[in-house]
Amino acid sequence: MKNKIITGIKRILIGIGVCTGILAAIILAFGLVVTDLAERHEFSDILPGSITHLALGNTLAFAVQPDGELWSWGMIIGEDVMQRGNHVFPMGIVDIPGHVIYVSTAGSPGGHGEDIFLNYAANNYNHAMAITADGGLYAWGVNRQGQLGNGTYSFRPRPERVMDNVVSVSTEFAATIAITADGVLYGWGDNNRGQLGCITTTPFSSNTPVQLMTDVVAASNSHIHVLAIREDGTLWGWGNAAALGVGIIMHESEFEHRSFEDNVHPTPIKIMEDVVAIAASTANSFAITSDGTLWGWGRNWHGWPGNGERGVVPFPIPIMENAVQVATGQWGQGLLHTAVVTADGGLYTWGYNIMGQLGVGDRVSRNTPQRIMDDIVRVFVGRASMMAVDTDGRIWTWGRDTLAQPSSAPRAFSGNLRPALLLDGRVMFDINSASD
């Protein structure tokens, strides 16, 4: 009876949020300014309970609660959304049967009943995957490259189960990779640079899982390459040749435009040893070794790997020490930003900064790590925003102002230039989890 009452209260809150979201969407569609919803409704009142996991997409955020419910909120931006302009997503529950423990998203897939606004006319990159406590993997969103892994290329507005026995998942643009409990890595979706471990005369995609490697404990993917850590701590990579850190150098004009055969390495190649954490972004890669050293390599035309220089970095180079987590995001083609948490709780950011996603107080890009916060245990990186959790369980957010963070700035294309408090003392996840 108690659970039914709690569920009823949540549904009422959702209804209030839907009405508010519809009004905001109408105003935004006509190009008017809408102030942040958090000015009128306390964020903590809309999202009840604690949080065990967070994920950031393009302009949507996800939060998992201890009871396994998955909540999402934010905004879809763009005139290509059914020709309706921008749309504010109110806080809502994503309908997934089972107890959700983890979610990964590429873009802004929505998933709680806003069907009409989700099927992008010209966007392949909005999908999400969630893992339930029984190992089920659920997928929803855009599916033009088969990135949902459900055997079709059809859009799915609501989650459907596509795999079992899954312990980890990573999404990026039109591709997905997942690790099962027996250490097998699978991939599906786009294969434009041999990410699925094979090569043909023309790029292709797969709408069903393809086995890529065994004995895998962690993996990360971009839309052009895959990184995987095996049980022995070795790091392997395949896909775009210049993103693998094995000495391939190519001119900027060649990076995305060389022939398919010349630009790929579909067979896994060993990159490093003694690796404990990784992050793959478009043409860039990062790895943390057991001694806490952060290494970076790949495309560096704008200084994004963080070494303060430009050009292509063909082999792994040390960036900083005492790193415990690294995460990356991408505003546009080659416009990357990175965040690192260190052992002393420091949060460092660098890269592209057009929306203030670095949290440094301005919109000027940086090519070396900048310390912006202390006492941080985890950072989450989206397309143009970031969230961080501190030692007291508080959630901070900054960057593009589309995630209902407390701000007096207009929502559409503004942002918090420094971290702003979103929720106070609500996070209770295992900070040692290696899933992020």
URVENZI-V60165 format. One record per residue. N is the residue number from 1. RES is the residue in three letters. SS is DSSP state (H for helix, E for strand, C for the rest). Layout:
# URVENZI-V60165
n-><N & N>
res-><RES & RES>
ss-><SS & SS>
This chain:
# URVENZI-V60165
n-><1 & 2 & 3 & 4 & 5 & 6 & 7 & 8 & 9 & 10 & 11 & 12 & 13 & 14 & 15 & 16 & 17 & 18 & 19 & 20 & 21 & 22 & 23 & 24 & 25 & 26 & 27 & 28 & 29 & 30 & 31 & 32 & 33 & 34 & 35 & 36 & 37 & 38 & 39 & 40 & 41 & 42 & 43 & 44 & 45 & 46 & 47 & 48 & 49 & 50 & 51 & 52 & 53 & 54 & 55 & 56 & 57 & 58 & 59 & 60 & 61 & 62 & 63 & 64 & 65 & 66 & 67 & 68 & 69 & 70 & 71 & 72 & 73 & 74 & 75 & 76 & 77 & 78 & 79 & 80 & 81 & 82 & 83 & 84 & 85 & 86 & 87 & 88 & 89 & 90 & 91 & 92 & 93 & 94 & 95 & 96 & 97 & 98 & 99 & 100 & 101 & 102 & 103 & 104 & 105 & 106 & 107 & 108 & 109 & 110 & 111 & 112 & 113 & 114 & 115 & 116 & 117 & 118 & 119 & 120 & 121 & 122 & 123 & 124 & 125 & 126 & 127 & 128 & 129 & 130 & 131 & 132 & 133 & 134 & 135 & 136 & 137 & 138 & 139 & 140 & 141 & 142 & 143 & 144 & 145 & 146 & 147 & 148 & 149 & 150 & 151 & 152 & 153 & 154 & 155 & 156 & 157 & 158 & 159 & 160 & 161 & 162 & 163 & 164 & 165 & 166 & 167 & 168 & 169 & 170 & 171 & 172 & 173 & 174 & 175 & 176 & 177 & 178 & 179 & 180 & 181 & 182 & 183 & 184 & 185 & 186 & 187 & 188 & 189 & 190 & 191 & 192 & 193 & 194 & 195 & 196 & 197 & 198 & 199 & 200 & 201 & 202 & 203 & 204 & 205 & 206 & 207 & 208 & 209 & 210 & 211 & 212 & 213 & 214 & 215 & 216 & 217 & 218 & 219 & 220 & 221 & 222 & 223 & 224 & 225 & 226 & 227 & 228 & 229 & 230 & 231 & 232 & 233 & 234 & 235 & 236 & 237 & 238 & 239 & 240 & 241 & 242 & 243 & 244 & 245 & 246 & 247 & 248 & 249 & 250 & 251 & 252 & 253 & 254 & 255 & 256 & 257 & 258 & 259 & 260 & 261 & 262 & 263 & 264 & 265 & 266 & 267 & 268 & 269 & 270 & 271 & 272 & 273 & 274 & 275 & 276 & 277 & 278 & 279 & 280 & 281 & 282 & 283 & 284 & 285 & 286 & 287 & 288 & 289 & 290 & 291 & 292 & 293 & 294 & 295 & 296 & 297 & 298 & 299 & 300 & 301 & 302 & 303 & 304 & 305 & 306 & 307 & 308 & 309 & 310 & 311 & 312 & 313 & 314 & 315 & 316 & 317 & 318 & 319 & 320 & 321 & 322 & 323 & 324 & 325 & 326 & 327 & 328 & 329 & 330 & 331 & 332 & 333 & 334 & 335 & 336 & 337 & 338 & 339 & 340 & 341 & 342 & 343 & 344 & 345 & 346 & 347 & 348 & 349 & 350 & 351 & 352 & 353 & 354 & 355 & 356 & 357 & 358 & 359 & 360 & 361 & 362 & 363 & 364 & 365 & 366 & 367 & 368 & 369 & 370 & 371 & 372 & 373 & 374 & 375 & 376 & 377 & 378 & 379 & 380 & 381 & 382 & 383 & 384 & 385 & 386 & 387 & 388 & 389 & 390 & 391 & 392 & 393 & 394 & 395 & 396 & 397 & 398 & 399 & 400 & 401 & 402 & 403 & 404 & 405 & 406 & 407 & 408 & 409 & 410 & 411 & 412 & 413 & 414 & 415 & 416 & 417 & 418 & 419 & 420 & 421 & 422 & 423 & 424 & 425 & 426 & 427 & 428 & 429 & 430 & 431 & 432 & 433 & 434 & 435 & 436>
res-><MET & LYS & ASN & LYS & ILE & ILE & THR & GLY & ILE & LYS & ARG & ILE & LEU & ILE & GLY & ILE & GLY & VAL & CYS & THR & GLY & ILE & LEU & ALA & ALA & ILE & ILE & LEU & ALA & PHE & GLY & LEU & VAL & VAL & THR & ASP & LEU & ALA & GLU & ARG & HIS & GLU & PHE & SER & ASP & ILE & LEU & PRO & GLY & SER & ILE & THR & HIS & LEU & ALA & LEU & GLY & ASN & THR & LEU & ALA & PHE & ALA & VAL & GLN & PRO & ASP & GLY & GLU & LEU & TRP & SER & TRP & GLY & MET & ILE & ILE & GLY & GLU & ASP & VAL & MET & GLN & ARG & GLY & ASN & HIS & VAL & PHE & PRO & MET & GLY & ILE & VAL & ASP & ILE & PRO & GLY & HIS & VAL & ILE & TYR & VAL & SER & THR & ALA & GLY & SER & PRO & GLY & GLY & HIS & GLY & GLU & ASP & ILE & PHE & LEU & ASN & TYR & ALA & ALA & ASN & ASN & TYR & ASN & HIS & ALA & MET & ALA & ILE & THR & ALA & ASP & GLY & GLY & LEU & TYR & ALA & TRP & GLY & VAL & ASN & ARG & GLN & GLY & GLN & LEU & GLY & ASN & GLY & THR & TYR & SER & PHE & ARG & PRO & ARG & PRO & GLU & ARG & VAL & MET & ASP & ASN & VAL & VAL & SER & VAL & SER & THR & GLU & PHE & ALA & ALA & THR & ILE & ALA & ILE & THR & ALA & ASP & GLY & VAL & LEU & TYR & GLY & TRP & GLY & ASP & ASN & ASN & ARG & GLY & GLN & LEU & GLY & CYS & ILE & THR & THR & THR & PRO & PHE & SER & SER & ASN & THR & PRO & VAL & GLN & LEU & MET & THR & ASP & VAL & VAL & ALA & ALA & SER & ASN & SER & HIS & ILE & HIS & VAL & LEU & ALA & ILE & ARG & GLU & ASP & GLY & THR & LEU & TRP & GLY & TRP & GLY & ASN & ALA & ALA & ALA & LEU & GLY & VAL & GLY & ILE & ILE & MET & HIS & GLU & SER & GLU & PHE & GLU & HIS & ARG & SER & PHE & GLU & ASP & ASN & VAL & HIS & PRO & THR & PRO & ILE & LYS & ILE & MET & GLU & ASP & VAL & VAL & ALA & ILE & ALA & ALA & SER & THR & ALA & ASN & SER & PHE & ALA & ILE & THR & SER & ASP & GLY & THR & LEU & TRP & GLY & TRP & GLY & ARG & ASN & TRP & HIS & GLY & TRP & PRO & GLY & ASN & GLY & GLU & ARG & GLY & VAL & VAL & PRO & PHE & PRO & ILE & PRO & ILE & MET & GLU & ASN & ALA & VAL & GLN & VAL & ALA & THR & GLY & GLN & TRP & GLY & GLN & GLY & LEU & LEU & HIS & THR & ALA & VAL & VAL & THR & ALA & ASP & GLY & GLY & LEU & TYR & THR & TRP & GLY & TYR & ASN & ILE & MET & GLY & GLN & LEU & GLY & VAL & GLY & ASP & ARG & VAL & SER & ARG & ASN & THR & PRO & GLN & ARG & ILE & MET & ASP & ASP & ILE & VAL & ARG & VAL & PHE & VAL & GLY & ARG & ALA & SER & MET & MET & ALA & VAL & ASP & THR & ASP & GLY & ARG & ILE & TRP & THR & TRP & GLY & ARG & ASP & THR & LEU & ALA & GLN & PRO & SER & SER & ALA & PRO & ARG & ALA & PHE & SER & GLY & ASN & LEU & ARG & PRO & ALA & LEU & LEU & LEU & ASP & GLY & ARG & VAL & MET & PHE & ASP & ILE & ASN & SER & ALA & SER & ASP>
ss-><C & H & H & H & H & H & H & H & H & H & H & H & H & H & H & H & H & H & H & H & H & H & H & H & H & H & H & H & H & C & C & C & C & C & E & C & H & H & H & C & C & C & H & H & H & H & C & C & C & C & E & C & E & E & E & E & C & C & C & E & E & E & E & E & C & C & C & C & C & E & E & E & E & E & E & E & C & C & C & C & C & C & C & C & C & C & E & E & E & E & E & E & E & E & C & C & C & C & C & E & E & E & E & E & E & E & C & C & C & C & C & C & C & C & H & H & H & C & C & C & C & C & C & C & C & C & E & E & E & E & E & E & C & C & C & C & E & E & E & E & E & C & C & C & C & C & C & C & C & C & C & C & C & C & C & E & E & E & E & E & E & E & E & C & C & E & E & E & E & E & E & E & C & C & E & E & E & E & E & E & C & C & C & C & E & E & E & E & E & E & C & C & C & C & C & C & C & C & C & C & C & C & C & C & E & E & E & E & E & E & E & E & E & C & C & E & E & E & E & E & E & C & C & C & E & E & E & E & E & E & C & C & C & C & E & E & E & E & E & E & H & H & H & C & C & E & C & C & C & C & C & H & H & H & H & C & C & C & C & C & C & C & C & E & E & E & E & E & E & E & E & E & C & C & E & E & E & E & E & E & E & C & C & E & E & E & E & E & E & C & C & C & C & E & E & E & E & E & E & E & C & C & C & C & C & C & E & C & C & C & E & E & E & E & E & E & E & E & E & E & C & C & E & E & E & E & E & E & E & E & E & E & C & C & E & E & E & E & E & E & E & E & C & C & C & C & E & E & E & E & E & C & C & C & C & C & C & C & C & C & C & C & C & C & C & E & E & E & E & E & E & E & E & C & C & E & E & E & E & E & E & C & C & C & E & E & E & E & E & E & C & C & C & C & E & E & E & E & E & E & C & C & C & C & C & C & C & C & C & E & C & C & C & C & E & E & E & E & E & E & E & E & E & C & C & C & E & C & C & C & C & C & C & C & C & C>
